[in-house]
Amino acid sequence: MAESAVSAVLGSAGNLAVQETIFLCGVTLQVGLLKDELMRIQAYLKDADNKWRLGNARVAILVTQIRAAAYEAQNVIEEADYMEKRNRIKKGFIGAISRYARLPTDLITLHKIGADIQRVRRKLSEIFVSAENLKIDLDNTGVVDYEFPQDNGLMNQNSEDDVVMVGFEDEHKEIVDKLVSGDNMLTAVSIVAMGGAGKTTLARKVYTSSTVRKHFEAIAWVTVSQKFKGIDLLNNIMKQIIGTTDESSDIDVTQEYEVGKKIHDFLLHKRYFVVLDDVWETDTWEQISRMVNVFPDATTGSRILLTTRKKDVANHIQMQTHVHVLKHLDDEKSWELFSSRALPSYKRSSICDVKEVEELGRKLAKKCNGLPLALAVLGAYLSKNLNSEAWSDMLLDWSSTKNGQMMRAIIARSYKDLPSHYFRSCFLYFAAFCEDSEIDVSDLIEIWIAESLIPHMLKHTPEQTARKYVTELAQRSLVQVVSRSRAHGWIETIRIHDILRDWCVEEARQDGFLNAIDNTTRVGASSSDTMISYRYSFQNITGQILQATPNAQTLVGFRLSSVSLPKLRFLRVIHIENSDLKDFCAIDGFIHLRYLRLRACRHVALPTSIGKLLNLENLDLRNTYLKEAVPMSLWHISTLRHVYLSNVFPPPSNVQQKELMTLWLDLGSIGTKYFGNGMVNFVGQMTQLTTLFLCMSLVPAEMINIFVNMPRLVDIYLTRFSVLGKLPESHHFPQSLRRLHLSADVINQDPMPILEKLPSLVVLILRGYEGRTMSCSAQGFPRLQELKLRSFSMEEWRMELGTMPKLSHLELWWCQKISELPEGLLHLSSLSVLKLYDASLISEDDNTLKELRRKACGTLLMENSYGDYACCLVYEQLTCLGIIS
């Protein structure tokens, strides 16, 4: 991974070289020379990495030296860049002197930077000599601008809505039948199989089955994993079935009892279905119910579905249990799954020797011993190498695979086949995340970019390139798609199988790329004697100062309790979630910091000097309650691009943040009385915004008129206004807008005639219209796929033929005056989901509703609920906080 380090440094040097200044001319010249030498050494790295992987100890030492020198160079380059930025923003007399002359402190700093550059260059000279002595070949191929071929066929197979069920059709039917039939006693079904056999895939298909969804009144899915806390599982279940969580800073047994009691009482008279995925220990059931019987047996026909690798775990659950041992796929089913990945029908025509490839493929599929994960990963890998020579080589190499190492060998081969070292680094980064966690792709992309793992490409922005990386990883079956964004069409959340993650953890540690430390391994050195890690991921650590090497650049943490962060002055990335921190405010000296995410953390205070972090690009404090207000100096950081803040006072209205791309503010009860129309002025000058999320008790009405100068805006979320009069004309909205959420107490005029003209709108969520009629004209909403209307007082909905041709998802919430659904819904061929909540005047005998049922023949998911208003308010609150969509 030394190649990634050098590439990151070259990126930093390139950014500095553009910023030419007089006072740095000497240092800039040295930086240029340093950059030239790094480019030269990059040409040696490919051969060096190959020799190191073959076990050459001397080359391993050399690779370590190259990476250490590269990171040292990056630190020096960024110090020079920081000095320039700092002097450029100084004001008054001192600022003028700093820009055109040299203060004594600056001269000392410049001298130190120059000396550091000379030291690094001497190290590089020694490395050149060593490389020549080791006969490492010079590679002049340069950087390949890898084009990602779109493979929509494979992508459809990775969708969570279309889980591949090859070989499991009978099991799926059998398990669904056991869940929805039988007596009314609380019973369990346990799916037992080894890792990679398809337990979770089968369980997920059962969970999403329309038969199951219609049969049960409340459902929840929780992943248990090897390391879990009972209160975390209970909170997860409560959020799914009730819509609330107890996120107190210190959960004791009494609070755990209260959460369990809430779940018990809510489920007591309901037919419920709960999935406990990936259970490892026999005492899991006792830990979940240690304070109170969470899952009541009220003879309502409720069911528990459990997946585990251990049969004794399945038999230990304290209720009537059916144990379903999942068999490996037979040869024919193995070939069916393998060929669906390796040889899909749309690719066969491009293969010259398809019969020979098929013969080799059947032999390779048989080698996978009926394990779906092995078949999927191997098939996806070979789909990128569609020729008999590559397949034959794979078959010949199989004989050298040691017993029990088949899956590891397949993963290693697929990993090495990734198109670039950038790509391989991005894949190894999954070692930083918790086992079985669902990973938000947008969050992942932001951290990849902050780590300089995404190359600059001529035809794509870094964000676009990173999304193509995620797509490619899904096509290769190295990650699993959990959900897609309806508004954008891209992959929204993913997970990585624990077998693949375990491989990433070990490979990342051996490479010195990242050291993952949890409460079982505790704090320890890298498993490699020669590789020093520059990235650390800490999980489930309690009561200590986290330990890392002084030159560490990345610190990731999940579920940390009463821990202190080390003072690591070269940190570029801090990513911590669900943790209790001590003394966090001591980060003002972290001048290299680009990315700071503290999500759902406690005991956090930002230093007043945070404005000195002149390289900070990403700040994410969602669901983190600060001990003190956000310092105003934050808003003077010109490099900020993405800001996410919860429960904070708004920024000062006179601040200029024109380059911000994402602004996410949950101001809670803070409304216009604290800030007035200053928020309108503050947001209105952000011409580069792509995402605006603003949740406050009273959004100024003028906010609806600020979008005319925001051509890049694609996501708008504003809640909530008091009264919205006539919306601005459609040409005053960004024509690129894909998702719009507007919530108001009162919307006076029908918003549809204006919004239907937005050409790119895919998702529309509105609340508060009080007119009598709502009209959607022909040719309106040409791309709309999802429509949610809440608290609409309309009595009549008029739909002309041709409107909303792509609508697939429709929800009406608290629309209590409309008495019949419009006949226009019958012409929407794509409509697949219709949900009615508290639309009490629409009866089951509604003509449109009956005709929709008849035409759909069971393919249309319908829900007509008259649930209590309090539960609906909880849903609205969770939507406001971004917890659900």
N, C-alpha and C positions, 0 to 999 in steps of 0.2 A: 504493500500500500504506500510505499515511498513515492510512487509516481503521482498519487493523488495529492500528497503533501506538496510536492514541487509545483504541480499545476495550480494549487490554491495560492501559493506564493507568487507565481507569475501573474495571476489575476490581480493580486494586491499591488504588485509593482506596476502593472499596466495602468491601474487606476491612478497611481501617484504620478506616473510619467506624463499624464495628460495635464496635470495641474502644475504648469511651469511657473515658477516665481523666481524673482531676482535673488532674494536672500538665501534661497536654498540651492543656488546654482552648483556649488561644490558638492553638496550632498546628493543632489539630483543626478549629477554626473556619475557619482559612485554607485547610486542605486541602479542607473542604467547599465553600468558594467556588471553589477551583481546579477541583474536580470539576464544579461547575455550569457553569463556563466551557468546560471540555472537552466536556461534553455539548452545549453550544450550538454549538461549532465542529464537532462531528461531523456536525451537520445540513448543513454546507456541503460536506462532503468528496465526496459522490457526484457532484455537478455539477463540482466542482473536478477530480476524477480524469478525468471525461469530457473536459473542456476541455484538460487536460494531454495526454491521449492523441491529441487532434486536432492537437497541435503548438504550443499556445500557450505560448511560452517564459516569459512573466510568471507564468502559472498554475503552470508547473513549479517556478519558484522558490518560489512560495507554498506548494505542496504540501511541498516540502523543508523550509520553515520550520515548517510545522505539525507535521511528523513530528519534527523536532529538538526543538521545544518540548514535544511529548508525551513524548518519552523523557526530557528534562530533568525534567519533572513527575513521571514515574514514579520517577526516581532520588531526588528530594526526598521523595516520599511514602514510599518504602521506607526511607529513612534515618530518618524520624520513627517509622515502625513498628518498625524495628530497635532504636531507642533505648528504646522502650516495652518490647519483649520483653526486652532486656538488663536493664533495671532490675527487671522483674518476677521474674527468676530469681535476683537477687542475694540473698545470705543474711546473717544476722546484723545487727549494728548498722549497717553501711554499707548493707545492703539496705533496712533500715527508713527510713533517711534518704533514700535514693534514691526510695522509693515515696511519701513524704509531704512531702519538702522537696527543695531543689535544691542539688546539689553544684556548685561553680564550673565544673567541666568540662562538666556538663550544661547550665548556663546558657549557656555559650559555644556549645555544639552547638545548643541551641534557638534562639539568636539567629541562627546561621548558617542553620538550616533556614527560619526565618521570612523572612530576607533572600532566600534562594533562591526561596521561593515568590513573594515580591513581584516578583522579577526575571522569573520565568516568566509571571506574570499580566500584567506590562507587555508582554512579547512577544506574548501572546495578544491584548491590546488592539490592538496594531499590526496583527496578522493580521486582526482583525475589520474594521479600516478598509480594509486592502488588498482583502479579499474583497468588500466593498461597492463599492469603486472598479472592480473587475474584473467587477462585475455577476454574481457567482456566486450562483445561486439557493439559497434555503433549502429543504432537504428535510426534511419532518417525518414521514416514513413510519415512522421508528423501526426497531427491530430486529424482524425477522420470525422467529418461532419456526418454522423450516422443518421440516415433517413429511416424512420420507423414505418415499415409497411403496415398498413391497416389490415387487420385480420378479424373482421367483424364476426365471422362464423365462430371462431374460438371464443371471442369475447361474449357472445350470447350464451355459451356454455358455462361461463364463469359467473353469470348473473345469479344473485340469490333467489330471484323469482323463477329461475329455470334450472334448479339444481339437477345435476346429472345423476340419474337413478339407475344406471345400467346394472342389472343383476339384482336389484333390490325391490323390484316391483311387487313380488309376492310378500316379502317382509313388510313392505309399506302397508299393503292392504290388511295383512294380519294384525299389525299393531294398531292401526286406526280402528279396526273392528273391535279389538279388545278395549280400546279407550271409550268408545261411544256406546257399547252394548254391555250386557252383564247386569249384575245386581247393583243396588244403590249404595253399597258400602264403599268407603274410601279404599282404593286399591292402587297398586303400583305396577308398572311395566319397566323392566330393566334390560337395556341393550348392552351386552357384554362382548368385547372383542379387543384384540391387541391394537396398539397405536397404528394409525394409517389404514385401518380396515373399513372406515366409512361410518362409524357410529354417529358422529355429529351431523354428517351429511344426511343420514337417514332420519335422525331425530328432527333436524331442521325442516325436512320435507313434511314430516308428520305434523309438526307445529304450525306450518303455514297452510296445511290442508284446509280447503273450504269446509269440508265436513266437520273437522275439529273446531274450526272457528265459529261455525254456526251452532254447534252442540253445547259449548261451554259459555258461561256468563262472564267469567274472568279468567285470563290466561297470563302467564309470566314465564320468562326464560332467564335463568341465571347460570353462569359458568362458574363452577366451583374451583377447579384447578388444585394444584398441590399445596399452595400457600394461600389461605383465605382467612378472613375474619368473619365470625358469625354476624356481627352487626352490619358489615358491608353487604352481605347477602340479603339480610332482612331489609335494609334500606333499598336495595335494588328491586326486591319483590314489591315493596310498598309503593315505590315510584311507578311501577308498571300497572299495578292493579288499582291503586287509590289515587296516585298522582302527586304524592308529597313524600318528602324524605326528612329525616332528622339528621341535620348536618352539624350537630353540636361539636364543639372543639374537643371535648373529652367525654367519650361515651363510657359510662359505667354500667354495671349490671342492671341498675334500676331503669336506666334509659333503654337498655336492650330489652328489658321486660316490657316497657311501654310500646316500643316499636312492634315487638312480637304480638302483644295484646291487640294493637290496632289491626294488624293483619288478620288475626284470629277472628275478631269481631266482624270485620268486613266480609270475610269468607264464610261465616257461620251458616248463612242461609242461602248461599250461592253454590251453583255447580261450577267448580273451578278446575283448572288444569295448569300444573306447574312442571316445568322441565328443569331438572338439575343435571347439567351437562358436565362431563369430565370429573366425576367423583373418584377420589383416590383412597380415602381412608374409611374404615368401617364405622368410626365414631362421628362421621359428618352429620348424620341425622340427629344424634344426641346434642352436638354442638349447636345446630340450628334451633332445636327445641329445648335447650337446657333450662330456660327461664319460664317458658310457657309453651303449651301445645300450639304451635303456629298454624298447623294444618288440621282444622277440626274435621271430625267424621260425623257429619249431620245427616247421613244417609241421603245425600243429594246426587250421588253418582259422580263424585269428584275423583280425579285421577292424578297420579304423580308419574312422570316419565324420567328415568334415570339412565345415564350412560356411564360406563366404567370399564376399565381394563381388567378389573379383578372380580371374579365370581363371588368371593366371600363378601365383598362390599354389597353386591346385588342381593345376596341372601340375608344380609344383616338388617335391612330396613324393617321397621317394626309395623308391618301391616301385610295383608295378603299380597303376594308379589308373583308376577309371572316373569320368569327369567328367559330372555330371548338371546341365545348365543348366536352371534352373527357369523355366518360361515364365510370363508374366503371364496372369491369368485372362481367358477370352474374355467377350464381353458377357453371355452367358446365365449363366455361372458367377459373374460379377461381380454380377449381379442377385440370384442365389440367396444369396450371402453378404451382400450389402447388405440384402436384405429380411429375412433371418433376424435381423438386428440392429434394423432400423428398423421392420419390420412383422411381428413374430412372430404366429402364428396366433391366440394368445389375446388380441391387441390389436385385431385387424381389426374385430371386431363393434362397437367403440366409436367407429369413424371414420365420420363422416357421408358424406364424399365419397371413399370408398376407391378408386374407379376413377381419379379425377383424381390422387389422391396416388400411386397406382401408376405412372401415366404419367409424372409428374414424377420419381418415384424411379428409373425406368429411365434417364431422361436424366442424372440425377445420378450414378448408378452408372457409366454410360459415361464420365463426366468423370474418374473416378478411375484411368483407364488400367490397370485390372486389378491394382492394388496392394492386397493384402488388408488391410494396416494402414490405408490411407486409407478403404477401404470399411467396415471395422469401426468406426473412430472416427466417421466421418461418419454411418453408420447409427445408432450408439448416440446421437449428438447429436440426430438428427432423431426418434428414438423418444421423446424428451422434448418434442417439438414436433409432435404429430400433427395438423397441419391443412395444407391446401393452400396457404394464404397464406405460412406460414413456409417451406415447401418451394419455393414459387415465388420468394420473395425470395432464397433461397440460390442458385437457378439463375441469377437475374438478376445477382447479385453476382459470379458466377463469371467473367464476361467481364473484370472488372477485376483478376483475379488474374494476376500476372506469371508468365512462363514459369519453370518450376522451383520456383515458390513454392506449388504446390497443397497439399502436405502441411502446410506452415506455416500456410496460410490456414485449413485445416480444424481444426488444433489450436487456433489462436487463437480461432476461433469457438466451439469446444467449451469452451475455457477461460472465455471471457466469459459463457457460458451457465451456468456454475456458480452455485448459488443465493445465495452470499454472499461477502463479502470474506474471511471466515474460511476458507471452502472454497477460494477461489483461493490464499490464502496456504499452506494445507496442500499443495496440489498443487505450488506452486513449491518447496516444501521438498525435493522429490526432487532438486533441483539439488545438494543437499549430499552426496548419496550417490555412490559410485563407479559407473562405467559397468558395466552387466550384473550388478550385485550383486543377490543375493537379500536382501530386506529383511524382517526379523522385524516383524510388525505390532504386537505388544505393545511392542516397543522403540520403534517409530515413534510409537505413541500416547502413550507416556510423554514423549517429547521434544516432541510437539505441545502437550501439556498444560502442560509446563514453560515453553513459549514463549508461553503465553496465546493460542494459536491456536484453541482450542476454546471456544465460547461456553457460558455457563451457561443451561441450558434447564430449564423447570419439570418436564417429565416424564421427563428422562433425566439420569443421571450423566454427567460429562465423558467417562468411558471408553466408555459406551454411545453417546454422540453421535459420538465419534471412530471407533468401529467402523462406525457408519452412514456416516460419510464414506468410509471405505475401501470399503464395499460399493457406494456410489454411484459412486465412481471406477472400480471394476471393471465396473459396469453400463455405464458410458460408454466402456469400452474404453481408458481412460487409464492403467490399470495392468493387469497380467496376473496372474492367480491361479496361484501355484505349488503351494500345499498348503492344506488345511483341517484344523482341529482336529476329530478324531473326537469328543473329549470334549465340546466346546462347540458345534460346528457352525459356528463363525465362520471367517473367512479367517485363516490362520496366517502364511503367507509370500507375498510378492508380488515382482514385478520390474517395471521400467518399460523399455519399448523405448528403445534408444539414440537414436532420432530424437526421441521425446517428451522424453527427458532433455536432449538438446542444446537443444531449444526452451526447456525450463525454465531451463537455465543462462543462456541469453542474456536471456530475459525477466526473470529474477530480478536479473541484473546491471544491466539497463537501469532497472528499477524501484528499484534501490537496496535490494532486499529481501535479497539474499544474493550474495556474491562468491565464486565457486568458482575456486580456484587450484590448478593441478597443476604437474608438473615440466616441462610444455611452455610454459605461460603464465607460470610463475614468479610472483613477487610483483609485482602491478601495481595501478594505480588502477582504479576502476570505469569501465566504458566510457561511462557517462553523465557529462557535465560538471557536472551539477547535483545528481545523486543520490549521497549518501554512504551506503555500506553499513554496517549495524549487525550483520551476520552474515557469518562467513567460514568457508569449507570448504577445508582444505588437504589435498592428496593427493600422495603420492609425492615429498615434499620431504625433502632430505638436508642436514644440517650447517649450520643457520642459526637465527637467532632469527626466529620467525614475526612478520610485520608486519601490524598492523591499526590502524584508527583508534582514538583513545583512548576513545571512547564505545561501542566494540563491546560487544554483549551476548551474542553467541554465537560459540563457537569449536569447529568440527568438524574432525577430522583422521583420515585413513586412511593407513596405511603410511608413517609419518614416521620418519626415521632420524637419531638424534643431533641432535635439535632442542630448542630452548628455547622455552618459552611466554612470550609478552609479559605484562607485569604490567598487566592491564586490570581496574581496580577495579570496573567496572560489569558484569562478566560474570555472566550468569544461567545459561548453559548451557555446559558443557564436555563434549564427546563425542568421544573419541579411541579408535581401535582399531588393533591390530597395529602398535604403534609403540614406538620407543626414545626415551625422554624424558630431559632433563637438568633438574636443579634444580626438580623439580615441586613441592616442598614449600612454595614461597612463595605459597600461596593463602589464607593466614589473613586477609588484609584484604579478601577478596571477600565482603562482607557480603550482596550481592544474590544469591549463587549458590543456585540451586534444584536443579540437576541436574548430577551429576558421574558420568560414565561413562568409565572407563579399562579397556577390555576387551582382554585379551591384550597388555598393555603391559609394558615392562621399565624398570628403574631408577626405580621409583616409591616415594616415601615420603610418607605423610600427615603434616602438621604436628601437633604435640602440641596446638596451639590450634584444631584443627578444630571443637571444640565451640562456638566462637564464630560458626560459620556457622549462624545461627539461622533462616535461611529454607530450609535444605537439605531437600529432599523425597525425592530419589532418589539413591542411591549404588550404583554398579554396578562392582565390581572383579573380575568373573568372569575366571578364567584369567590374572589378573595377580598376579605374585609380588612382594610388598612387601619392601623392604629392611629395614623395621622393623615391629614389631607395630602393629596398628591401635590408635590412642590410645583410651583408655577414655572420653575426653570425647565421642567420637562418639555414644555411646549415651545421652547426656543431651540431644540435640537433639530437642525435642518435635515438630518439624514433619516428622520422617522418616516416610515412608509406604512406601517400597520400598527394601530393602537386599539386595544380592547380593555375597557375599564368598567368595573361594577361599583355601584354605591359610592360615587365620588362627586365632589362638587365640579361643576363645569369649568372648562378652561377660560382664561380671560379673553374678552371679546376683541382685544387689540392685537392678538397674536396672529402671525402669518404662518400658515402651514399649507402652502399651495401644492406641495408635492405628495401629500398624504394620499394613499391608495385605499386604505381601509380605516373607517372610523366606526367603532362599536362602543356605544356608551349606554349603560344601564344606570340612569340617575335615580332610580327608585322614587322616593317621595319628593325629590327636589324638582320644583317646577319653575314657572315663569316668575314667581315672586322672588326667587333667589337670583335669577339671571336675566329675566325680561327677554327682550328681543336680541340680546347680545349673541345668543346661540345662532340666530339666523345669520348674523354677520360673520360669525366664526366659521360656520359650515359653508356659507355661500361662496367664500373665496377659494374653496378646495376644488379646483378645476380638474384634477387628475383622479378623483375618487372613482373607484369601481364598486365599492360596497359601502352603504350607509345604513347603520343600525342605530336607532335612537329610541330609547324607552324612558319616558319620564311622565310625571303625573299630569302635566299639561304642556303639550307641544304647542309653541306659538303658531297661530293660523298662517302667518306669513311664510312658514317653512315650506309650504306646498308650492311656493312660487320661485324657488331658488335653483331649479334643475336645468334651466335653459343653457347655462354655461358649463354643464357637466356631461360632455358627450360620451365619456367612457363608462358612465354609471350603468351597471347591470343588475344590481340588487338594492332595493330600497325597502326598509322596514321602519315605519314611523308609528308609534303608539305612545300616548294617545292624545288626539285633538279634543277640544271641547266641541266646537261647532265648525264644520267645514261647509262653506257655501259652494259656489260653482267652482269646479276644478278648472285649472288653467287648460287652455287648448292643447291638443295632443302634441303639436309641434314644439311646445314648451317642455315636454318630457324628453329625456334621452331616447333616441330611436333605437339604441342598443339595449334598452331595458328588458330584462328577461323575467325578473321576479319582483312583484310589487305587493307590499303589505301595508295597508292603511287602516288604522283603527281610530274611530271617533265616537263621542257620545251621540253626535247628531251629524249626518250628512244630508244637507237640505235637498240637493238636486240629484237626479239620476246620474250616477257616474259612468254608466255603460256607454252612452253615445260618444264620450271622449276617449275612454280607455280602450274601446274596441278598435281604435285606429292605430294603436301601437303595434308596429309590424313584427316585433321580436318577442312580445310578451308570451310567456309560457305558463307562469304560475301567478294567480291573482287571488289575494285574500283581503276581503273588505269587511268592515264592521260599522254599523250605525246608521244605515240609510233609512230615512223616515218617510219617503214618498209613497204614494199609493200604487204606482205602477213602475215596473222596470222593463226596459226594452233593449233587445239585442237585434241588430239589423243584419240582413244578408251581407256576406263578405266580411263581417266583423270578427275580430279575434282570430285571425287566420292561423296562429300557431299555438293558441291556448290549449293546454293539456290538463291543468288542474285549477278548479274554481271552488273557493270556500267563502260562503256568505254567512255572516254572523249578526244577529240582532237586526235583521232587516224587517221593516214594518210593511213591506209591500203586500198588497192584496192580490195583485195580478202580475205575472211574469210573461211578457210577450217575446216570443222567439221566432224570427223569420227563418225560412228555409235557407240553409247555406251558412248560417252563423256557427262559430265554434266547431269547425269540421274535425278537429283533432282532439276534442275534449274526451278525456278518459276517466277523470276523477272529479266527482261533484259532491260537495257537502253543504247542507243547510243547517245552521245552528240557530235555535231560538227564533225562527221565522214563524211566529205564532199567528199571523193574520192571513197568510196565503192558504187558500182552501183546496187548490188543485195544482198539480204539476203541469208545466206547459207541454203541449203536444209536440213541440219542436224537439224535445228530448228523444223522441222516437226515431229521428233522422240522424242521430249521432252514432255512427257505426262503431266508433272507437270506445264508447262509454263502457267501462268495466267495473267501476265502483260508484255506488250511490249511497250516501249516508244521510239520514234525516235524524236530527236530535231536537226534540221538543218542538217539532213542527206539528202541533196537535190537531190542526184542522185538516191535515192530509190523512185520509183514512186508508185502510187496507183495500177499500173498494174503489179507490181512485182509478179512473180509466187508464191514464198514462202509466201508472204504477203497475197495473195488471198486465197491460200490453208489453211493458218492458220485461216483466217476468216471463211472459209467454215467448217473446222473441229471443230472450237470452238463453233459454233452456238450461239454466243453472250456471251459465258462465258469468253472470252479473252478480257481484257481491253487493247485497242490499242490507242495510241496517236501518231500522225505524225505532228509535228509542225515545222514551219520555222520561228519562232519568232526572234526578233531582237537580235543581239549579246550582246548588253548591258545588257539585262535582264538575259541572260545566265551567264554573268560575275558576276552579283549580286548573282545568285544561287551558283556559285563557291565560292564566298566570304563567304556566310552564312554557307556553308558546312565546310569551313576552320575553322570558329569560333565555330563549333559544334552546331549551331542554328538549322540546319536541317541536315538530314542524306542522 
